[in-house]
């Protein structure tokens, strides 16, 4: 509204010819994904399903939409099942590898070595926390968030169990607060090159004249916003803890 030229109108040959075509596009292209989102998130918010079960609700909703669009064919279902099996196999292999790593790491006393290393740095609990978040941020350039969690948490857990930030965050609230800090930090892994998922989604859109270098430059403000959010959550824990306390969690 302030600078309309920043969001120019569609070309006449691309825009709907009349209101009937516009509403047709809305019902065919906009309403179905919104319905699916509401179905999945609504089932969680209203307590009808756990987040895991909501995945099944979403799959059921997707089947309904495919049937409504007359795309529910045996070949489509077979392709979906095969790809789902491959993704699940990949995830379970990651879980198996991470579990084996964690077991060997602790069996060899790796957690004691890491805890002693951080103690000898002499940077205090705040410095250790900053260093942890920095490690996660850097790993986000090269790893998916699942791998980061499964690799990092076994290493950091012994340190987290002994950390005390005094009056800044109560010991009983520390793990909840740290989990949100970690989640906000991990959001950057979707944007940071060279392996950020969102970068490849944008590249997959195949926008004429837009190269990977343009996308890398374009994500910088958004990464800065994520880091500002991380700093705010770190400095003001009540941003995270207010709602759980209100709900008595």
N, C-alpha and C positions, 0 to 999 in steps of 0.2 A: 504493500500500500504506500509506503514511503518512497520507494524507488522501483516503480513497476518494470523498468527496463532490465533489472536484475533477474526477473522471472518473466521473460517475454511470452506472449500468447503463442499457442500452437499455430502452425501454418493452416491455412484454410482447408487444404486437402487432407489434413490429419484430424482436424477438429470435427466433432459430431455435426451433422447437417442441420438437425433440429432438436428440440427438447425430447422428443420421443426416442431418438437415437441415443441421446445423452443418458436418459433413464435406463435404456436397454444396456448400455455399457456399465452403468453403476450396478445393476442387478446381476450382470454376468461376470464382471471383473472385480467389483469392490465388495459387494455383500458376502459372497462365499468365503473369502479369507477372513473377513471380520467375524462371520458366524463361527468359523473354526477356532479363532482366537478366543472368542467369548465362551465357546464350549469348553475349551481346555482350561483357561484361567478361571472361568466361572465355577467349574467343578471343584477347583482347589479352594477358591475364596469362600464358597458356600459350604465347604466341608463334605461335599459328596464323594470326593476322591482324594487320595494322597497324590503328591507330585508324580510318583512312579505310576500310579493307576491312571493319572490324567493323560499319560502317554498313550494308554490303551483307548481312552475316551477320544483323544485326538485322531488316532488311527481309525476308529469307528466313524468319526465325523468326516474324515477324508474319503472313506469308502462311500458314505452317503452322497457326498458331493460328486464323486466320480460316477456314481449311479445316476445322479440327477443330470449330469452332462453326457450320459450315455458313453462313458469311457471305461466302464467297468467290464473289462474283458479278461479272459484267461491269460493272455500274453502280458497284459499290464500287471495283473496280480502276481504272476510268476516273477516278473522283473523286480517288483517291489519286494517280494519275499527273499529273493536271492540277494539283492543289495542290502536288505536289513540284516540277513544272516552274516554277510561279509563284515558289516560295520560292527555287529555284536561280537563276532570272532576277533576283530581287531582290538576292540575295547577289552575283551577278556584277556587277550594276550598281553596288553599293557598292564592290566591288573595283576596277572600272574608274574610278569617280569618285575613290577614294582614291589610286590609282596616278597619275592625271592631276594631282591636287592635289600629291602628293609630288614629281613631276617638275618642275612649274612652281615649287613652293616652293623647291626646291634650285637650279633654274636661275637664279632671281632672287636667289640668295644669302640666302635666308631662314634657312638653318641657321646661317650665320655671324652673322646679326643676333641670333638667339636665343642662341647660345653667348656672344656678346659681352654681351648683356643680363644673362645669369645671372652672368657674371664681374664685371660692374659692380655687381651687388647687394651684393657683399662679404659673403655669408653662408656661404661655405665649402661644401665638398662635402656635408656633412650637411644644411645648410640647403637646398641645391639639391635633394637627394633628398626632403626633407620637402615642399618646394614642389611637386615633380613629383607626389608621391602625393596631395597635397591637390587639385591640379588634376584628377587622374583621379577622385578621390572626388566632387568637385563636378559633373564632367561626367556621372557615373553617375546623377544626378538627371534628366537630360534626354536621354541617348543610350543606345543599346544597346551592349553590350560590344564588338561587332564594329566599330562605327563609332569607338568610343573608341580601340581598338588601331590601326586603320588611319589615324586622324588624328594621334594622339599620337606613335606610334613614329617616324615620319619627322622629327618636330620634336625629339624627345628623343635620337635616336640619336647625333648629333654630340657631344652633351654627355656621354652615357653612355660614349662611347669614350675620353674624357679624364678621367673621374672616378677618383679614388684615395682610398679610405677607410683607407689605411694598414693597421694590424694588425687592424682590425675584420673586414675581408673581404679575402682575397687577390685580386689583380687577375684571376687565372685563374678564380676562383669568382664574380666579381662579377655577370656576366650571368645565370648560373643563379639566383643569389640574388635579383637584381632582377626576373627573370621571375616568380618565385613571389610576391614582394611585390606585383607588378602583378596577378597572378591573384587573390590574396586580396583585394586592394583592389577589383577588378572584381566580386567576389561581391556587394558591397553594391549594385551597380547593379540587381540583381534585386529589391531590397527597398525602395529609396529612392523616395519619391513625386516627381513625379506619374506617372512612366512605368515603375515597377518591374514586371517581368513577374509576379513572385510575387503582387503585390497584385491583379492582374486575375484570376489563377487563383483566388485566395481569393474574390474578388467573384463569379466565375463559379459558385462552389458554391451561391450563392443561399441562404445560411443565414438563416432568419427573424430579423429584428430586428438583423442586422449590417449596418452602413452602411460606406461607404468611409472615413468619419472614424474608425470603430472600428478598421478595418484599419490605417490610418495610425498610430494610437496603439499598436497591438499590435506593430508591427514594430520599435519603438524599442529594446527590449532586445536583439533579434537583431542589429540594426545595431551596437549597442555591443559585442556579443560578437565580431562580425566585426572591429571596430576593435581590440579587445583582442588578437585573434589576429594582426592586422597588426603591432601594436606588439611582440608577443613574437617574431615572425619577424624584425623589424627589429633588435631588441636582441640576439637570440640566433641568429645565422646558422646555427649547427650544427643547429638544428631542420630546416632545409632541406638542408644540405650533408652531413649524416651518412650518409644512405642512398646518395646518389650516390658518395660516397667509398668506402663499403663495397663497392659494386658495381664500383668501379674506373672510373667514368665521368668 
